[in-house]
Amino acid sequence: MSTLMVAFSRHDQQREETADITARPLAALIRSDAGERALLRALPAVIPWVRHLSADELKQFVTELIDATHDLAQLDVHANLHRVVVEWRATARILAAPISPLSSPADCRTRTTAR
């Protein structure tokens, strides 16, 4: 096996371990009410655009984020994590955008939840 192949293999293994180490504490946190509250309070400092999501949307984002991180770590499926972040960031961007005075935030949420 070439040195380059060994280096790529080592890099992939390290990436999988990092994703797994990231996913496990997040998953453990949301299993308890106190952990879930702590995670939901901390998330806006890490991912500022989540402040535009409702409480239910934020919980859904966290669940999808953890699931996608597990897919990355255990199945080497990177696309799911990227998709989750891109779609939820786009949702937050839509929710943060000014809307017409005749529209209500509920109207905007209805349009974006048909994802």
C-alpha positions in Angstrom: 0.0 0.0 0.0 1.4 3.4 -0.9 2.3 6.0 1.7 -0.4 8.3 0.2 -3.1 5.6 0.7 -1.9 5.0 4.3 -2.2 8.7 5.0 -5.7 8.9 3.5 -6.8 5.8 5.4 -5.4 7.3 8.7 -7.1 10.6 7.9 -10.5 8.9 7.3 -10.1 6.9 10.6 -9.3 10.1 12.5 -12.3 11.9 10.9 -14.7 9.1 11.8 -13.4 9.0 15.4 -13.8 12.8 15.7 -17.4 12.6 14.4 -18.2 9.8 16.8 -16.7 11.6 19.7 -18.8 14.6 18.8 -22.1 12.7 18.3 -22.0 10.6 21.4 -22.0 13.4 24.1 -24.6 15.3 22.1 -26.9 12.3 22.0 -26.3 11.6 25.7 -27.1 15.2 26.5 -30.5 15.2 24.8 -31.5 12.0 26.7 -32.0 14.0 29.9 -34.1 17.2 30.4 -31.3 19.0 32.0 -28.8 18.0 29.3 -31.3 19.0 26.6 -31.8 22.4 28.2 -28.1 23.0 28.5 -27.5 22.0 24.9 -30.3 24.2 23.6 -29.0 27.2 25.7 -25.4 26.7 24.4 -26.2 26.1 20.8 -26.7 29.8 19.8 -23.2 30.6 20.9 -21.8 27.9 18.6 -24.3 28.3 15.7 -25.7 31.8 16.0 -28.3 31.5 13.2 -30.3 29.0 15.3 -31.7 31.9 17.3 -34.2 32.4 14.4 -35.7 28.9 14.8 -38.6 28.3 17.1 -38.1 26.0 20.1 -39.6 23.0 18.3 -37.6 23.7 15.2 -34.4 24.0 17.3 -35.2 20.6 18.9 -35.8 19.1 15.4 -32.5 20.6 14.1 -30.5 19.1 17.1 -32.1 15.7 16.6 -31.3 15.7 12.9 -27.8 17.0 13.6 -27.1 14.2 16.0 -28.5 11.6 13.6 -26.4 12.9 10.7 -23.3 13.0 12.9 -23.9 9.4 13.8 -24.3 8.6 10.1 -20.9 10.3 9.4 -19.2 8.4 12.2 -20.7 5.0 11.8 -21.5 4.8 8.1 -19.0 7.3 6.6 -22.0 9.2 5.0 -20.9 12.8 4.9 -23.7 14.2 2.8 -26.4 13.9 5.5 -24.6 16.2 7.9 -24.0 18.7 5.2 -27.6 18.6 4.1 -28.9 19.1 7.6 -26.8 22.1 8.2 -27.5 23.7 4.8 -31.2 23.1 5.0 -31.6 24.4 8.5 -29.4 27.4 7.9 -31.5 28.2 4.8 -34.7 27.9 7.0 -33.1 30.3 9.6 -32.2 32.7 6.8 -35.8 32.8 5.5 -37.1 33.3 9.0 -34.7 36.1 9.7 -35.5 37.9 6.4 -37.9 40.8 6.6 -41.4 39.9 5.6 -44.2 42.0 4.3 -46.3 43.8 7.0 -49.3 41.7 5.9 -47.6 38.4 6.7 -47.2 37.0 10.1 -44.3 34.9 11.5 -46.8 31.9 11.4 -47.2 32.4 7.7 -43.5 32.4 7.2 -43.1 29.2 9.3 -45.9 27.5 7.3 -44.0 28.2 4.1 -40.6 26.9 5.5 -41.9 23.8 7.2 -42.9 22.2 4.0 -39.3 21.1 3.6 
